[in-house]
Structures are given as structure tokens and as C-alpha cells.
Amino acid sequence: MAPPALRRIRSVAVADVEAEKRAAAVAAAALVQDSSTVGLGTGSTVAYLLPALAERGLRLSCVATSPRTESAARELGIEVRPFEGVTRLDVAIDGADQVDPDGWLVKGGGAAHTREKIVAVAAERFVVIASSNKAVEALTPPIPLELLAFGLDATRAELGNVELRAVPRSPDGGVIADYHGAVEDPAALAARFDASPGVVSHGLFAPSLTADVLIARGDEVEHRVLATPSP
């Protein structure tokens, strides 16, 4: 058992991270305008976004990137609709596992990265929210993957350094895995994944996808603007 002082230090650190997640989520909720169509991400930071949106009492029409986000949103009275008959979203908000200085993201710790990327691409403004521990100097493995079940062993052999994750398949039937090889050049690695026919999607999100990154550091929220939202 850890000494009492060590346990206390760890608990404070966890509390600080949770407070930062909440701060980033509240700041992102403030960017949403009434009557917007909103893409809702998945993960522990988005869990703070949903009540922040509900508290604003806006008229929103949302699409969710996972069944758990959809369920949580509905419980708070947020309207969630199927992602059908909708070609563009006004804004999408999601967390990230890693954010580098150039705006590259690693996402997919919650195995929802395929739907998250579809929603991010469909959004006029994609906003990323994160606590300070998610800001990194350089991206590191693992990189989440969603793979086709057909030819799975061949795809793993082609990519190398791929381990299957012990989780259920995605809502769309994909096999969830992680790439544990080097991430020296995110753009080159993303292109390699994109060129593999057995890769449904990967967790590398290019800076061009993101308009804003909100990173909470203690009591303050750093706002990085990567792209101007479409008019």
C-alpha cells in the first residue's frame, strides 16, 4: 500500500485534471449558439460538456458519436437525432488523447474515432477540449485503429506493431486495435494508414480538421485558434 502522503498527492492530481476537463468543457459550451446543429464527441471530457450544454438551455439538434454519449445527452434533455439527412454541422466538440504544438491530435482511446472523424469533417467548426496533461511536445504510440474483420491478420502483418484491443467491436462492426510503432512523422503515418485497404479509420487527426483547441491549465483555459470557422 502506498504511503498516505503519496496517496494524497495522487488524489489531488486527479482532482486537478478533472477540474481542468470541466473548465475546458464549459468554455467550449459557451461557443455554441442557439439553434445550432452540434456534433457530440465521446470520452471523459465530453462527459463534462453535456451538462454544460444542458445548463445553457439552448435549442440544439445534436448527433452523437457513440451510444453512451447519445444516452447521456438524452438523459439531460439534449435532443439527439440520427446522423441521416444532415450534410453539415454547425459545430462539433470532442476531447483528445494527445495534442501536439502543430495541432495534430491522437484520438480513439474510447474506440469511437471513426465516427468522431466523420463528425469532425462534417462540422463547420471542430472544437477540441482537453486538460493540460493531454498537451504533448510530440505524439507517441499507441495510435488507435479500426480495422475490417475481413483479412484482419493480413492487415496486421502489413502494418506491423498492431495489437488488438480487448473491447467489443465498434457500433459499425469494426475491430478495435492500436498501432505501437514509431510516430516520427504524423502526416506520413496517417497517409500510410489511409492507403491500407483494411484500415477503416485511424486516430490521427490532422490540424486542418480543427478550428479551435481549448486546453485548461489550472484555472485558465488556453484557446488555440487553428482555423477560421466557415461563415
VENQUIRA-V472422 format. One record per residue. N is the residue number from 1. RES is the residue in three letters. PSI is psi in degrees with one decimal (NA if undefined). Layout:
N & RES & PSI
N & RES & PSI
//
This chain:
1 & MET & 138.0
2 & ALA & 148.5
3 & PRO & 152.1
4 & PRO & -40.7
5 & ALA & -40.6
6 & LEU & -42.3
7 & ARG & -38.3
8 & ARG & -42.5
9 & ILE & -43.5
10 & ARG & -40.6
11 & SER & -36.8
12 & VAL & -41.7
13 & ALA & -44.2
14 & VAL & -42.8
15 & ALA & -39.0
16 & ASP & -42.7
17 & VAL & -42.8
18 & GLU & -38.6
19 & ALA & -37.9
20 & GLU & -40.2
21 & LYS & -44.9
22 & ARG & -42.3
23 & ALA & -43.6
24 & ALA & -39.4
25 & ALA & -42.6
26 & VAL & -40.1
27 & ALA & -38.4
28 & ALA & -39.8
29 & ALA & -31.9
30 & ALA & -17.5
31 & LEU & -13.8
32 & VAL & 131.9
33 & GLN & 157.0
34 & ASP & 148.0
35 & SER & 25.7
36 & SER & 154.0
37 & THR & 127.6
38 & VAL & 131.8
39 & GLY & 126.4
40 & LEU & 124.1
41 & GLY & -161.4
42 & THR & 143.3
43 & GLY & -179.8
44 & SER & -28.9
45 & THR & -37.1
46 & VAL & -27.2
47 & ALA & -28.1
48 & TYR & -24.8
49 & LEU & -41.8
50 & LEU & -50.4
51 & PRO & -31.5
52 & ALA & -38.7
53 & LEU & -44.3
54 & ALA & -38.8
55 & GLU & -24.2
56 & ARG & -19.3
57 & GLY & 30.0
58 & LEU & 158.2
59 & ARG & 104.8
60 & LEU & 151.2
61 & SER & 115.6
62 & CYS & 154.0
63 & VAL & 143.2
64 & ALA & 146.9
65 & THR & -2.3
66 & SER & 155.7
67 & PRO & -36.5
68 & ARG & -35.8
69 & THR & -42.4
70 & GLU & -46.0
71 & SER & -45.0
72 & ALA & -39.6
73 & ALA & -45.7
74 & ARG & -38.2
75 & GLU & -26.8
76 & LEU & 3.5
77 & GLY & 13.8
78 & ILE & 130.4
79 & GLU & 124.3
80 & VAL & 130.9
81 & ARG & 159.7
82 & PRO & 151.1
83 & PHE & 65.2
84 & GLU & 140.0
85 & GLY & 12.2
86 & VAL & 121.8
87 & THR & -27.9
88 & ARG & 150.1
89 & LEU & 147.0
90 & ASP & -41.0
91 & VAL & 148.2
92 & ALA & 142.0
93 & ILE & 131.5
94 & ASP & 162.2
95 & GLY & -174.0
96 & ALA & 151.4
97 & ASP & -32.8
98 & GLN & 145.3
99 & VAL & 119.9
100 & ASP & 170.5
101 & PRO & -25.8
102 & ASP & -6.2
103 & GLY & 2.6
104 & TRP & 141.2
105 & LEU & 151.3
106 & VAL & 125.3
107 & LYS & 162.8
108 & GLY & 7.8
109 & GLY & -27.9
110 & GLY & 9.6
111 & ALA & 24.7
112 & ALA & 18.3
113 & HIS & -28.0
114 & THR & -52.1
115 & ARG & -36.1
116 & GLU & -39.7
117 & LYS & -38.6
118 & ILE & -43.9
119 & VAL & -40.7
120 & ALA & -42.2
121 & VAL & -33.8
122 & ALA & -10.4
123 & ALA & 138.6
124 & GLU & -31.2
125 & ARG & 115.1
126 & PHE & 118.6
127 & VAL & 127.5
128 & VAL & 133.7
129 & ILE & 139.2
130 & ALA & 154.6
131 & SER & 166.6
132 & SER & -25.9
133 & ASN & -9.3
134 & LYS & -11.3
135 & ALA & 123.6
136 & VAL & 158.6
137 & GLU & -32.1
138 & ALA & 145.4
139 & LEU & 144.5
140 & THR & 156.8
141 & PRO & 160.7
142 & PRO & 154.9
143 & ILE & 117.5
144 & PRO & 145.4
145 & LEU & 150.3
146 & GLU & 124.8
147 & LEU & 151.7
148 & LEU & 140.4
149 & ALA & -34.8
150 & PHE & 124.6
151 & GLY & 26.1
152 & LEU & -45.7
153 & ASP & -36.9
154 & ALA & -39.8
155 & THR & -42.6
156 & ARG & -40.3
157 & ALA & -38.5
158 & GLU & -44.8
159 & LEU & -38.5
160 & GLY & 152.0
161 & ASN & 36.8
162 & VAL & 126.9
163 & GLU & 133.8
164 & LEU & 142.2
165 & ARG & 138.6
166 & ALA & 67.2
167 & VAL & 162.0
168 & PRO & 161.9
169 & ARG & 162.8
170 & SER & 164.0
171 & PRO & -19.4
172 & ASP & 9.2
173 & GLY & 3.9
174 & GLY & 153.7
175 & VAL & 128.7
176 & ILE & 131.5
177 & ALA & 176.7
178 & ASP & 136.7
179 & TYR & 125.7
180 & HIS & 14.9
181 & GLY & -176.4
182 & ALA & 150.1
183 & VAL & 59.5
184 & GLU & -35.6
185 & ASP & 97.5
186 & PRO & -40.3
187 & ALA & -43.4
188 & ALA & -39.8
189 & LEU & -40.9
190 & ALA & -41.2
191 & ALA & -36.8
192 & ARG & -44.7
193 & PHE & -44.2
194 & ASP & -29.2
195 & ALA & -9.4
196 & SER & 119.6
197 & PRO & -19.6
198 & GLY & -4.7
199 & VAL & 114.0
200 & VAL & -46.9
201 & SER & 160.6
202 & HIS & 165.9
203 & GLY & 12.0
204 & LEU & 119.8
205 & PHE & 121.1
206 & ALA & 153.0
207 & PRO & -28.4
208 & SER & -18.0
209 & LEU & -23.9
210 & THR & 133.9
211 & ALA & -44.3
212 & ASP & 143.0
213 & VAL & 121.9
214 & LEU & 112.5
215 & ILE & 117.7
216 & ALA & 131.2
217 & ARG & 99.7
218 & GLY & -124.5
219 & ASP & -2.1
220 & GLU & 154.3
221 & VAL & 116.5
222 & GLU & 129.8
223 & HIS & 105.9
224 & ARG & 124.6
225 & VAL & 114.9
226 & LEU & -30.4
227 & ALA & 150.6
228 & THR & 126.8
229 & PRO & 148.3
230 & SER & 144.1
231 & PRO & NA
//
